[in-house]
């Protein structure tokens, strides 16, 4: 499932791909081998190169994108931890809370909200 922005980005990307049989190819192909998908290791290397090119310090990779997705969904769109747990295929919401770095202090802070 993709939203409108992702659909447009993929549509534009596919327009740029010079191929005659897109239905039988991977969207993100490896440069090595015939019609193989990009590997996580290759994606990690690309992300690290992108970060270095803009002088962004830190250890970023494919997993960072997944965690950032969860953070944005929770913080900006108010998506509940239970829904994110299902999206991440976590066995329970507490795993997702640890994964997203939700602290006990953050949980305790909701007691200070006015009702």
N, C-alpha and C positions, 0 to 999 in steps of 0.2 A: 504494500500500500504506500502510495506517495502523495504528498500534498501538491498544490499548484506550482509552488516555487521549484520543487524538485522535478516535477514533470517538465517544466519549461527548461530547466538546466539540462536534463537528460535529452530532451528533444533537440536543443541547440548543439549538444555534444554529438549526438548521432548524425546530425546534418554535416558535421565536420569530418566524420569518419569516412574514409574512402573504402567502401566495401560493397560487394554485390549481394551478399547473403547475410544480412544482419540478424535474421531470425535464428541462425544457427551458430552465432558467435556470442562470446561473453561481452558484456558491456565494458568491462575493464579488463582488457587482455594483457597477458604477460608479453614482454618483448622476446622472451625465450620460448622456444617450442611452438608447435602449431596449435592454435586455438585453445590455449590454456588460460585459466583465470589468473589475475594478479595474485601473488601470495602475500600473506600478512607481512612477512619480512620485507618485501619490496615496498609495500605501503609504508611501513615504519621508516624505512630508509628515506623515502620521498618526503614524509612529514618532517623528519629531522633536518633534511636539506632545506625545506621551506623555512623552518624556524631559524636555522643558521643564516639564511639569506636576508632575514629581517632583523638579525641580532637579537632574537628572542631566547633568553636563557631558560634552561630547564630541560627536563627529559620527557619529550613528548613523542607519542606514537599513536597507532590506530586505537588503542584502548582509551587514550585521552579523549578522542572524539566521542566515543560511547559514553564516557562519564560526563563530558561536557553537555551532551544531548540531555542526559538525565537531570543535570543541574539546571539547565535552562528551562526544561519542561516544568520542573518543580518550582523554581524561583519566579519565573516570569509568567507562566501560564497556570500555576496553581494545581498542577497535576499531582494527585495523591501518590504517596509512597507505594500503596497497594497496586495501583495501576502500573507504576514503573517496575515494580517487582515482577509483574506478569510480563511486561515488555522485555525485561532483561533475562527472563526465564530463571529468576531466583526462586528458591524454594519457599521463602517467607520474607515479609517486609523488613524484618530486622537485618537480614543480609543486605538488603538494598540500602538501609539506613547507614550501615557501616561502609558500604561501597561508595555512597555519596558524601560521606563524612559528616553526617548529621550527628551532632554531639548531644550529650545529656543536657548541657546548658541551653541549647536551642530548644529542646523539648520542654525543659523547665520554664523557659521564658514565656511560653504561651499562657502560663498561669497569671502573668501580669497584664494580659489583654483585657480591656474593658469590654463588658458584654452589654 
